[in-house]
Amino acid sequence: MRFLTAGESHGPGLTIIVEGMPADVPLLAADIDRDLARRQVGFGRGGRMSIETDRATIRGGVRLGRTMGSPIALTLENRDFINWQVPMSVAPVDLDDPEVAAQLEAKKITRLRPGHADYPGAIKYGLTDVRNILERSSARETTSRVAAGAIAKQLLRQFNIHVHSQVVEIGGVGGDAPLRPELPDFAEWKALFEQVEQNDLRCHPALYERLRERIVEAAKGSYTLGGVVEVVAYGDIPVGLGSHTHYDRRIDGLLAGVLMSVHTVKAVEVGIGTAAARTIGAEVQDEFVSVDGEIARTSNHAGGIEGGMTNGQPVLLRAYLKPLPTMRKPLKSVDLVSGESFEAHYERSDTCAVAAGGVICEAMAAIVLAQELQRKFGGDSLGEMLRHAGRSPS
């Protein structure tokens, strides 16, 4: 399975093509819309969330509620495009029309924003207007990833594999307390994430008020906050997704790579992550024990991955998101064209988008897990994959 996306932040809409999904996987637009809505939740979000209510339209690859084995095509409308029809017109416009020229000039950006793709993108493509770079590098693009991830989750669910996330820290608050037992079972994971979805920060209830107060403080001070999200894949995780044989087949590398591709993510951990570098080997490894003749573990410090392969335990990942670089109190910058010093351009932004970041990260993790599941139990239809995995269709 692979996916491609197209579309700009203020253009007509977004397009997603998902190729390689086996036939007969249940899929409704509502399955995708559910995750799109979760991406838009989050105390501390900005004005774009009040403009867009994302709904997926399935244009191809699905018939009677099940995938056909052909490419799946989705579109998502940008409702804000009504205000950008001239500046983001696909067709040429009349530059001799003073009103048209004025609208284009009003949306032109030459003042570089620190922390964004503006400067390297403008230099790479030889531009004097950063608008083209901003439009595609905007986090609006992650809507497409969440849609593709929702489709991947539908395949995973047929194998009783579930991917979810929670916020564990915002602005330095919350990272001090473990919020889960060492080796929870399926029911415990399920109950935890049901709790997480009950609040608009997508965090453990015990953390909610502290995190909310931190965001209110940041909003009053006109600055932004980053944080940490935990992504967990649990259920019937097969042993052996990924491979030890080649560097580019190791599943921890694949997962870390896609999480690092998410806007603002600056670090990723697997299992106990950096803590493993600060302790002795005997305290890091997950020992084997025999329980009623079955092989079991005493811990999951490895985060469900050993030697580049899943080991059957829940896959535990953490992603560290930097504060958003666009702030109401602008940073110092330079005009790309004139070279003069200015305060950086401000485009609509959020105080904190960590809750949304978790949904995006889980989508990307789900895509990798679905790809590796297909690689291991390949088939053209869901039934064929299930047979290869020794499972009965539900």
C-alpha positions as CSV (number, residue, x, y, z in Angstrom):
1,M,0.0,0.0,0.0
2,R,1.2,3.5,-0.8
3,F,-0.5,6.9,-0.9
4,L,-0.1,10.2,-2.7
5,T,-1.6,13.6,-1.8
6,A,-2.1,16.8,-3.7
7,G,-3.5,20.2,-2.8
8,E,-2.7,23.5,-1.1
9,S,-3.8,25.1,2.1
10,H,-6.0,27.7,0.5
11,G,-6.6,25.9,-2.8
12,P,-9.9,24.3,-3.9
13,G,-9.3,21.2,-1.9
14,L,-7.1,18.1,-1.2
15,T,-6.8,14.9,-3.2
16,I,-5.7,11.6,-1.8
17,I,-4.9,8.4,-3.8
18,V,-4.4,5.2,-1.8
19,E,-3.0,2.3,-3.9
20,G,-2.6,-1.3,-3.1
21,M,-5.4,-1.8,-0.5
22,P,-6.7,-5.4,-0.9
23,A,-10.2,-6.0,-2.0
24,D,-13.1,-6.5,0.4
25,V,-12.0,-4.4,3.3
26,P,-15.0,-2.6,4.8
27,L,-14.7,1.2,4.2
28,L,-17.2,4.0,4.6
29,A,-16.7,7.7,4.4
30,A,-17.7,7.9,8.0
31,D,-14.6,5.8,9.0
32,I,-12.4,8.5,7.5
33,D,-14.5,11.4,8.8
34,R,-14.2,10.1,12.3
35,D,-10.4,10.6,12.3
36,L,-10.6,13.9,10.4
37,A,-12.8,15.2,13.2
38,R,-10.4,14.0,15.8
39,R,-7.6,15.9,14.1
40,Q,-9.6,19.1,14.4
41,V,-10.1,18.7,18.2
42,G,-7.8,20.4,20.6
43,F,-8.0,23.2,23.1
44,G,-5.6,25.9,21.9
45,R,-6.4,25.5,18.2
46,G,-6.7,28.5,15.9
47,G,-9.3,30.0,13.5
48,R,-8.9,27.5,10.7
49,M,-10.7,24.9,12.8
50,S,-13.8,27.0,12.9
51,I,-13.7,27.4,9.1
52,E,-13.2,23.8,8.0
53,T,-15.3,20.8,8.9
54,D,-13.6,18.1,7.0
55,R,-15.6,15.5,5.2
56,A,-14.1,12.9,2.8
57,T,-15.8,12.2,-0.5
58,I,-14.8,8.8,-1.9
59,R,-14.4,9.1,-5.7
60,G,-13.2,5.6,-6.6
61,G,-12.0,2.2,-5.4
62,V,-15.0,1.5,-3.1
63,R,-18.2,-0.2,-4.0
64,L,-21.1,-1.1,-1.7
65,G,-19.0,-0.2,1.3
66,R,-16.0,-2.4,0.5
67,T,-12.8,-1.8,-1.2
68,M,-12.4,-3.1,-4.8
69,G,-8.7,-3.7,-4.9
70,S,-8.3,-0.7,-7.3
71,P,-6.8,2.7,-6.2
72,I,-9.0,4.5,-3.7
73,A,-9.5,8.2,-4.5
74,L,-10.6,10.8,-2.0
75,T,-11.3,14.5,-2.1
76,L,-11.6,17.0,0.8
77,E,-13.0,20.4,0.1
78,N,-11.3,23.6,1.4
79,R,-14.2,25.7,2.5
80,D,-11.9,28.7,2.9
81,F,-11.2,28.7,-0.9
82,I,-14.2,30.9,-1.4
83,N,-12.0,33.8,0.0
84,W,-9.0,32.8,-2.1
85,Q,-10.4,32.3,-5.6
86,V,-8.3,35.0,-7.2
87,P,-4.9,34.5,-5.3
88,M,-5.1,30.7,-5.6
89,S,-6.7,30.5,-9.0
90,V,-5.6,27.5,-11.1
91,A,-6.2,29.4,-14.3
92,P,-4.2,32.5,-15.3
93,V,-5.8,35.8,-14.1
94,D,-5.9,39.3,-15.7
95,L,-3.0,41.1,-14.2
96,D,-4.0,44.3,-15.9
97,D,-7.2,44.4,-13.8
98,P,-6.4,46.6,-10.8
99,E,-8.7,44.7,-8.5
100,V,-7.1,41.4,-9.4
101,A,-3.6,42.8,-9.1
102,A,-4.4,44.2,-5.7
103,Q,-5.7,40.8,-4.5
104,L,-2.6,39.0,-5.6
105,E,-0.3,41.6,-4.0
106,A,-2.2,41.4,-0.7
107,K,-1.4,37.7,-0.5
108,K,2.2,37.9,-1.6
109,I,4.7,37.0,1.1
110,T,8.3,38.2,1.0
111,R,8.9,38.5,4.8
112,L,10.4,35.2,5.8
113,R,9.0,33.4,8.9
114,P,11.6,31.7,11.1
115,G,11.0,28.0,11.6
116,H,9.0,27.5,8.5
117,A,9.9,26.2,5.0
118,D,9.9,29.8,3.6
119,Y,13.6,30.4,3.2
120,P,14.9,27.1,1.9
121,G,11.8,26.6,-0.2
122,A,12.2,30.0,-1.9
123,I,15.8,29.5,-2.6
124,K,15.3,25.9,-3.8
125,Y,12.6,27.0,-6.4
126,G,14.0,30.4,-7.2
127,L,11.0,32.4,-5.9
128,T,10.5,35.9,-4.8
129,D,7.1,35.2,-3.3
130,V,6.9,32.6,-0.6
131,R,3.2,31.9,-1.1
132,N,3.8,28.8,-3.2
133,I,6.0,27.3,-0.4
134,L,3.6,28.2,2.4
135,E,0.6,26.7,0.7
136,R,2.1,23.2,0.4
137,S,4.2,23.2,3.6
138,S,1.2,24.2,5.7
139,A,0.0,21.6,8.2
140,R,-3.3,21.6,6.2
141,E,-1.5,18.8,4.2
142,T,-1.7,16.5,7.3
143,T,-5.4,16.3,6.7
144,S,-4.6,14.1,3.8
145,R,-2.4,11.9,5.8
146,V,-5.1,11.4,8.5
147,A,-7.5,10.3,5.7
148,A,-5.0,7.8,4.3
149,G,-4.2,6.6,7.8
150,A,-7.9,6.0,8.5
151,I,-8.0,3.6,5.5
152,A,-4.9,1.8,6.8
153,K,-6.6,1.4,10.2
154,Q,-9.6,-0.3,8.5
155,L,-7.2,-3.0,7.2
156,L,-5.5,-3.3,10.6
157,R,-8.8,-3.7,12.4
158,Q,-9.6,-6.9,10.4
159,F,-6.5,-8.4,12.1
160,N,-7.5,-7.0,15.6
161,I,-4.7,-4.4,15.5
162,H,-5.5,-1.0,16.8
163,V,-3.4,2.2,16.7
164,H,-4.2,5.1,19.1
165,S,-2.4,8.1,20.7
166,Q,-2.5,10.3,23.7
167,V,-0.9,13.5,24.7
168,V,1.4,13.0,27.7
169,E,3.1,16.4,27.9
170,I,2.5,20.0,26.8
171,G,4.9,22.9,27.4
172,G,6.9,20.9,30.0
173,V,3.9,19.9,32.0
174,G,2.8,16.3,32.4
175,G,5.9,14.3,31.6
176,D,6.7,13.6,35.2
177,A,4.0,10.9,35.8
178,P,3.6,7.5,34.2
179,L,0.0,7.1,33.0
180,R,-0.2,3.5,32.1
181,P,0.7,0.1,33.8
182,E,3.8,-1.6,32.7
183,L,2.2,-4.4,30.7
184,P,-1.5,-3.6,30.2
185,D,-3.7,-6.1,28.4
186,F,-6.0,-5.3,25.5
187,A,-8.9,-4.3,27.7
188,E,-6.7,-1.8,29.7
189,W,-5.4,-0.2,26.5
190,K,-8.9,0.1,25.1
191,A,-10.3,1.6,28.3
192,L,-7.4,4.1,28.5
193,F,-7.9,5.4,25.0
194,E,-11.7,5.6,25.5
195,Q,-10.9,8.0,28.4
196,V,-8.5,10.0,26.3
197,E,-11.1,10.6,23.6
198,Q,-13.5,12.2,26.2
199,N,-11.6,15.5,26.4
200,D,-10.4,18.1,23.9
201,L,-6.7,17.6,24.7
202,R,-6.8,13.9,24.1
203,C,-4.9,13.2,27.4
204,H,-5.4,11.2,30.5
205,P,-8.1,12.8,32.7
206,A,-5.6,13.3,35.5
207,L,-3.6,15.6,33.3
208,Y,-6.3,17.6,31.7
209,E,-6.6,20.6,34.0
210,R,-2.8,21.1,34.3
211,L,-2.3,21.0,30.5
212,R,-5.3,23.3,29.9
213,E,-3.9,25.9,32.4
214,R,-0.6,25.8,30.6
215,I,-2.2,26.5,27.3
216,V,-4.3,29.4,28.7
217,E,-1.1,30.9,30.1
218,A,0.6,30.6,26.7
219,A,-2.4,32.2,24.9
220,K,-2.3,35.2,27.3
221,G,1.4,35.6,26.7
222,S,1.0,35.3,22.9
223,Y,3.4,32.4,22.6
224,T,3.1,28.8,21.4
225,L,3.7,25.4,23.0
226,G,4.9,22.0,21.9
227,G,4.6,18.7,23.7
228,V,4.9,14.9,23.6
229,V,2.5,12.3,22.2
230,E,2.5,8.6,22.8
231,V,1.4,6.3,19.9
232,V,0.5,2.7,20.8
233,A,-0.3,-0.2,18.5
234,Y,-2.0,-3.0,20.4
235,G,-4.1,-6.1,20.0
236,D,-2.9,-9.1,17.9
237,I,0.5,-7.6,16.8
238,P,2.1,-10.3,14.7
239,V,5.7,-11.4,15.5
240,G,8.0,-10.5,12.6
241,L,6.7,-7.3,10.9
242,G,9.7,-5.6,9.5
243,S,13.1,-7.3,9.0
244,H,16.6,-7.5,10.4
245,T,18.1,-8.3,7.0
246,H,18.3,-4.7,5.5
247,Y,18.5,-1.3,7.1
248,D,15.6,0.0,5.1
249,R,13.3,-2.9,6.2
250,R,13.7,-2.4,10.0
251,I,10.3,-1.4,11.3
252,D,11.6,0.9,14.0
253,G,13.4,2.9,11.3
254,L,10.3,3.0,9.2
255,L,8.1,4.1,12.0
256,A,10.6,6.7,13.2
257,G,11.0,8.0,9.7
258,V,7.3,8.6,9.1
259,L,6.8,10.2,12.5
260,M,9.7,12.5,11.8
261,S,8.0,13.6,8.6
262,V,5.1,15.1,10.6
263,H,5.2,18.9,10.9
264,T,6.9,20.1,14.1
265,V,8.1,16.6,15.2
266,K,11.8,16.9,16.2
267,A,12.5,13.6,18.0
268,V,11.1,10.1,18.2
269,E,11.5,7.4,20.8
270,V,10.8,3.6,20.6
271,G,9.9,2.0,24.0
272,I,11.8,3.7,26.8
273,G,13.9,5.5,24.2
274,T,16.6,7.8,25.5
275,A,16.2,6.4,29.1
276,A,17.9,3.2,27.8
277,A,21.1,5.1,27.3
278,R,21.1,6.1,31.0
279,T,20.8,2.8,32.7
280,I,22.5,-0.6,32.7
281,G,21.8,-3.4,30.2
282,A,20.2,-5.8,32.7
283,E,17.5,-3.1,33.4
284,V,16.8,-2.4,29.8
285,Q,16.2,-5.9,28.3
286,D,12.8,-7.6,28.4
287,E,13.4,-11.0,30.0
288,F,11.6,-14.1,28.8
289,V,9.5,-16.2,31.1
290,S,7.3,-19.3,30.6
291,V,3.7,-19.0,31.6
292,D,1.7,-22.2,31.3
293,G,4.1,-23.3,28.7
294,E,3.8,-20.1,26.6
295,I,6.6,-17.6,26.1
296,A,5.9,-14.3,27.8
297,R,7.8,-11.2,28.9
298,T,8.2,-9.4,32.2
299,S,8.3,-5.9,30.6
300,N,8.1,-4.0,27.3
301,H,11.1,-1.6,27.5
302,A,11.8,-2.3,23.8
303,G,8.4,-1.0,22.8
304,G,7.4,-4.1,21.0
305,I,10.4,-4.0,18.6
306,E,13.6,-6.1,18.7
307,G,16.2,-6.4,15.9
308,G,14.0,-4.3,13.5
309,M,11.0,-6.6,13.9
310,T,7.8,-6.6,16.0
311,N,8.0,-9.1,18.8
312,G,4.3,-9.5,19.5
313,Q,4.1,-6.9,22.3
314,P,2.4,-3.5,21.9
315,V,4.4,-1.1,19.8
316,L,5.2,2.0,21.9
317,L,6.3,5.2,20.3
318,R,6.7,8.8,21.5
319,A,7.0,11.8,19.3
320,Y,8.3,15.2,20.5
321,L,6.7,18.2,18.8
322,K,8.3,21.7,18.9
323,P,6.2,24.8,19.5
324,L,4.5,26.1,16.3
325,P,6.8,28.8,14.7
326,T,4.0,31.2,13.8
327,M,3.3,33.5,16.8
328,R,1.2,36.6,17.4
329,K,4.4,38.2,18.8
330,P,6.4,38.1,15.6
331,L,10.1,37.2,15.5
332,K,12.8,39.2,13.8
333,S,13.3,38.4,10.2
334,V,14.4,39.8,6.8
335,D,12.5,40.6,3.6
336,L,13.4,38.0,0.9
337,V,13.4,40.7,-1.9
338,S,14.6,43.9,-0.3
339,G,16.9,42.4,2.4
340,E,15.4,44.8,4.9
341,S,14.8,43.8,8.5
342,F,11.2,43.3,9.5
343,E,9.0,41.5,12.0
344,A,8.1,38.1,10.5
345,H,4.8,37.7,8.6
346,Y,1.9,36.3,10.7
347,E,-0.4,33.7,9.1
348,R,-3.3,32.3,11.1
349,S,-1.9,29.8,13.7
350,D,-2.6,27.8,16.9
351,T,-1.4,28.3,20.4
352,C,-1.0,24.5,20.7
353,A,-1.7,21.7,18.2
354,V,-0.2,18.8,20.1
355,A,-3.5,17.0,20.4
356,A,-3.9,17.1,16.6
357,G,-0.2,16.0,16.3
358,G,-1.1,12.8,18.0
359,V,-3.8,11.9,15.5
360,I,-1.4,12.6,12.6
361,C,1.3,10.5,14.2
362,E,-1.0,7.6,14.7
363,A,-2.2,7.8,11.1
364,M,1.4,7.6,9.9
365,A,2.2,4.7,12.2
366,A,-0.9,2.8,11.0
367,I,0.2,3.2,7.4
368,V,3.6,1.6,8.1
369,L,2.0,-1.2,10.1
370,A,-0.5,-1.9,7.3
371,Q,2.3,-1.9,4.7
372,E,4.3,-4.4,6.7
373,L,1.2,-6.5,7.4
374,Q,0.7,-6.7,3.6
375,R,4.3,-7.5,3.0
376,K,4.2,-10.5,5.5
377,F,0.7,-11.8,4.6
378,G,0.3,-10.6,1.1
379,G,-2.9,-11.1,-0.9
380,D,-5.1,-9.4,-3.4
381,S,-8.2,-9.7,-1.1
382,L,-8.8,-9.5,2.6
383,G,-9.8,-13.1,2.7
384,E,-6.6,-14.2,1.1
385,M,-4.5,-12.1,3.6
386,L,-6.5,-13.5,6.6
387,R,-5.9,-17.1,5.3
388,H,-2.2,-16.4,5.0
389,A,-2.2,-15.2,8.6
390,G,-4.1,-18.2,9.8
391,R,-7.2,-16.1,10.8
392,S,-10.8,-16.7,9.9
393,P,-12.8,-13.9,8.3
394,S,-15.0,-12.1,10.9
